[in-house]
Structure formats: structure tokens, C-alpha cells
Amino acid sequence: MSVWAKLLETAIHSPSPHNVQPWRVRIKNDGEADLLIDSARTLPREDPTGSFIILTMGMFIEALSLLAAEGKYRLEYELFHEPEWYRSAILAAPGQVFLPFARLRLLSDQKLAPAGNDPEIFLKRRTARISLKAAPVAEDAAAALKNVAGQWEQRYEQITGAETIERILQQDTRALFHDLNTSDYHDEITSWFRFTDRSSLRHRDGLDYRCMNTSRLTYWLTAQFPLMMQVPGLRLLLARKYRRQTGVVPTIGILAGEFWPLSSALNTGRFLMRFWLETARHNLYIHPFGNLVTNKQAAQWMFEETKIPAIWLVFKIGYADEPPKSYRRSVEEILLD
């Protein structure tokens, strides 16, 4: 097995919005490979700025870098275009095209010291939509997460007040119900819904019903009949059901800092990979509430509620039983000739 293939075996478990897995790789030789964006695996309607896809590519590059370092290799990368180029390229893509993103190089470096970023920690990291345990995030874990954020000029804050948490969850529900009744958002996100085991195993991507902590029927109805969320009485029942589905939320985590400019999104993605791995080291799980930052009204509400500027990620965080793990496409499927 080549060094690249070995690295990719674990790097493919990096997170991505809706588990779209936008990365493709063309191995040139043992020391060089090209990383590309699969335009069919982007979210042009939900992510029109391109910030989250660039963030995702940053996470993937950082995963490769951390894994390479464990094998005494230093990974260098050089972008083919400025990050801003990809926004228009993705929006203009007529179909599936592979957009060259970065030239990757592996350089042997025997001075690199192991930092505990072995494959096990990458496989342990995952999103948890299941109910968390009531225990708050331990002080040492919170301090470690703040430290990682500070090293990358980011800010990590926690909210533990029960009343504030409930207000945030209510706002998330309002934003989600609104967005699911917006045609562009609805049509794009539901194209990634996987309602059955057969569909999940065939695609090995997207939002698998097993990981959504809901029944297949409820999941399907949500996709097919979003107007239910607008009917007053039914809306209340569905909101209560969704809140029960979210479960115990002892802590809300917030990340804030430079992100939205595309020139910042790549580096922020590198940080997020390290932050997410740090949660795994402390046996913590997170579940991002994306609508609280992509929905403009909800984002403004979050700023007014918390007085924290430049929020780009809001999530529940805590301890839990091991949640289901979403499927990933194989290394062979992401490689290009």
C-alpha cells in the first residue's frame, strides 16, 4: 500500500457538511498528489459563499498533515487558485467537474515527534445527534478546548444556563423549520437524505437516518411534506418532537473568529479539525446546529443573545454513549486516474 493510500484510509473519515465528502485525489507519485473538489459534492444553494466547502477542504488537508506527521512525513500544500476563485467556479459548474484545489507534497522529516494523532482518534471522532449525558464538560476539557482555539486565534465559549440553552434550541428549531420550507435549501439538503439501509450502503454518504436519531418514517415525512412545519397546531407538535429527539443538552459550545472571508476559511478548517480531535481525546461529542449560523435571522439573534461577535459554529457538546457512525466512500472511489 502506498503512503498516500494509507493516509487516505483514515483521512476519508474527516467531517463534511451533510457528509458530502467533496474531496477527490489524484496520486502523481509517492511524494506528490493533487487534491480536487468534486463539484457534484458541494452545496451551492446552502453555501453560496463557498465558505463551508473551503473549510471542509482545510479539515481534510489538516487530517492528512496530522496523520503524515505520525509517520515522520511533513505535508506541504500549495493552492492552485485563491480561495475566492472556487466560489464562482462551483456556482458556474455545468455538472460534475473536478476543480484542482491543492498540490500536496510529502517530505520525510525524522525530527517530527508523535503528537497522538493516530488513526484511532480520527475514528473515535464523530457527530452525536443522540441525547447527551447530564454531566457538564469537565473543567480540564473546557480549558484544553479554549487553549486550542486560542492557538489559532479563535474563540471558544460555553453556555451552561438551562434557560439560555432552551432559548437557543427553540431558535434552532425555528430556523430549521423556516429553512426546510425554503425551496432551494429544502431541495438541496433532502437530496442528501438517506432513508433506508440500502440507500445508505449504496451511497455511503449523506445524512443517514441511523445517525439522525429519528425514525425512517418521520425523516421521510419531513422531507416530503415540510409544509407540516407551518401548520400552527402541527408545528407545535413537531417542535416538541424535535426537542425530545435532541435530548439532554448540558452545554452549548460556540466557536467565533475569522471564518466567513474565503481567505480565512481554509485555515479555520485546519483549526476545526484539531478542535474536533481534541473533543474526542476528552471523550466528548458534538452536534453542530448549522441553521443558527447560516440562517441570517437566527445568526443575528445569536449575536444579540450572547454578545459574541463573529460566531461561525454553534453546537451541543458533552458526554454520551457511542453514537452511530456515518458511512464513508472508499479510498478507491475518491481516487482519480
N, C-alpha and C positions, 0 to 999 in steps of 0.2 A: 504494500500500500504506500502511495506517495505521501510526502509530508502534507501536501495540500489536502488530500483526501482525508487524512487522519484529523486534521484541524476542522475540516468541514463537517465531519461526523458529529461533532459537538456544537459547532457554531450555528448549525441549522436550527438549534433549539432556542435561538435568540427570540425575544418577543417582537411582535409587529402588530400594528393596528388591525383589528379583526382577523389576526393571524393570516394576513395576506401573503407573507413571505416573498417580498418583491425582489430578492437578490438572485442573480444568476452569475456564474463564474466560468471563465474560460482559462484553463491552465495552459500556460505557454511553455514552461519548463519547471524544474524543481525549485527555481528561485523566483519566478515571476508568474503572476496571474492577473487577469483583468476581472474587475468586479463591475457588473452591469445591473441596471434597473429594468425589470420586466414591466413594460407599461401596462400590460393587462392585469397586473397585480398592484396597481396604485388606486388611490381614492380621489379622483379629480373633483368630484362633486362635494364630498365632505371635507376634503383637504385642499381647497383651491389655491392656497398659498404654497403648497408643497412642503410645508414645514415638517409635518409628521413623517412623510416618506424620507426626507433628508435625515431627520432624527433617527429613523429606523436603520438607515444605511450606516449612520455613525455607530449605532449599537452593534451592528454586525461587524464592522471594522474593529471595534474595540474588543469584541469577543475573540476574533481571530488573533488580535495582538496579545491579549492576555494568555490565550492558550499556547501561542507560539513561544512566549516567554518561558513557559513551563518546560519547553523542550530546548531551551537555550537558543532560541531564534528571536531576533528583533524584527518586527514587521514595520516597514515603511510604506507610505501610500502617497500617491500624487493624483489629484483630481484631474479628469480630462477637461472639465469645464468649471466655471464658477458656479456655486450652488444655485444662484438665481436663474441660470440657463435652464435648469431642469423643470422649473415650474411651467414655463411656456412649452417646453418640449413634450411634457406629459399631456398637457391640455391639447396640444396640436396632433398628438399621435393618432393616426388614422385607424389603427388596430393594434395588434401586438407587435411591438418593436422592442429591441434590446438597446437601451441607451448606455453607452460606455460611461461608467461613473468614476472608477479609480484604477490606476495601475498599482498593484500590490507587489512588494518585494520582501523576500525573506533573507535575512543576513545572519549568519552564525555569530553568536556572541556568548562565549563561555563565561563571561563575567555576570550574566544575569542571574539573580538569586530567585529561587522559587517563592512565589507570593501566595500560595494556597489557592490558585485559580485552576485547579484540576477539573476534569470533566464532571466529577460528581457534584460539585457546587452548581454548575450550569444546569444539570439535570434536576437538581433539587428546586431551583428557582421556578416558580410558576404563579399564574394568576389564580386567586381564590375567590370565586363568587359564592362559595358556601358560607354559612354562618361562622363568625369568628368566636373564640372563647372570650369570656368576660374580662380576663386578666389584661391590665394595661400594658403597653410597651415598656419593657424594663428600662430603667434609667441608663444603664450602660449601653444598651442597644440604641436608645434615642441619641445619646451623646456620640456614638460611633457614626450614626447616620448624619448628624449635624456636621461632624468633622469631615466626612467625605464630601458633603455639599460645599462646605467652606473651601476645601482644597480646589474646587472647580469654580469658585466664585458664584456659587448658587446658594440658595437659602432653603433650609428645611424647617418647617414648623409643624407642631401637632396641636390638635384640638381635642380635648377630652371632656368638655362640658356636655352633659347629656342633652340639654335643651338646644344648644347650638348645633350639635350633631344632627338632631332631628330636623331642625330647620334646613340644614344643608341637604339632607336626604330628601326632604319634601321638594326642595328646589331642583334637585337632580331629577326627580320623577316628573315634575312639570316640564322641564327642558326635554326629557326623553319623549314624553307623550307628544309634545309640540313637534319635535323633530321627526318623529315617526309619521306624522301627518303632513310633512313637507315632502313633496313628491321626489325631488332629487335625492334627498337624504334617504328616504324610505327605499327607493328602488335600488340604490347602491348598496346599502347595508344588508338588505334582505337577500341580495344576490349571493351573499357570503354565509347565509344561514344554512346549517346542515341539520335537517330534521330527523334523520334516521341513521342507524349504524352503517347501513350500506352506503349511503351518501358520504358519510364521514370517512369511511375507509377508502372509498373510491377517490375522493378529492384530497384527503389528508391536509386540509387547510380550512380556513374559515372559522365560523363560530359554531362549534359542535354543541348540540343540545346537551350532551353529557356534562359539559363544563359550564353550562348556563344556569344550573340549579333550578331548572323548571321542567315541567312535563313536555313531552313532544307536542301534545295537543295544544297547550297554552302557547307554546312557542310558535306553532303553525298559525294559530288564530291571530296572534299579534302581528304576524307578517301579512296575512291575508286580509284582515279587517281592522286596520288601525283606527278607523273612524269610531270604533267602540270606545276609544280613549277620550272621545269628545262628547259622548252622551253623558249628561250630568250624573245621573244615578250610577250608571255603569262605570263611569270614570272613577268615582269614589271607591267602588268595589275593587276595580283593577289596581288602583293606587295602594289600597290596603294589602292586596295580594302581593304586589311587587315589594312592598315594605317587609312583609313576612319572609319573602324569598331572600331579601338582602340579609336578614338575620341580625345577630348581635353585632354591633359596631362600637367597640370601646374607644376607638381613636380614629380621627380623620387626619391624614397626612397631607401636607401641601408642599410642593416644590415651586419656587419662584426665582426668576432671574432672566438672563438673556436667553431667548429661545426663538421668538417669532421671526426676527430677521433671518433669512435663509443663510446668511453668512455666519450665524451663530448656531443654527440648528444641528449641524454636524457635530460640533464639539459638545453640545448639550447631549446629544445621543451617546457619545462616548462616556460622558458622566453618568447618564442614566443606567447604562449597562453596569457600571461599577456600583452604583447605588443599589440597584436591584439585587446584585450578587451579595451585597452587604446585608440586605434583609434576610437572604437565605442563610447566611452564616449565623445569624441570630435566631434562626427558626421562625422567622416572621413571613407572613404572606401579605400581598397587597391586591387590591382590586380597583383599578382606575375608574373614575366617573368622568368619562370623556366629555359628555354633554355639558358639564359645568364649566368647561373652558372653550368649547367650540360654539356653543350657543351664546350669542352676544348678550342677551338679556341676563342669562344665568351668570356669565362671566362678570358682568357689571355688578350683579347682586353679590357675588362672592367678594369682590373688592370692597363694597360698601359694608358687608358683614364683618370681614376680617381686617380691613385696613391694610392688607398685604398687597403691594403692587406687583405687577408682572407675574401673576400666577399662571403656570402653564400645565400643572398636573395636580389633580385632587384625587385622593384615593382613601379607601378604608385600609387599615393596617392593624395586624395583630397576629395572635397565635391561633392555630386551627389544626384539625385533623388533616391528613394529606388530601388535597383536592384532586379531582381528575386532571390528567394532563392532556392537552390538545395534541392532535397528531401533527406530524411534520412530513413534508415531502422528502424523498430520499436524496442523498448526495448525487446519485446518478441523474435524477430528474432536474437538478439545478445546474448541472454542468452543460456547457455549450462546446461544440466542436471548434 
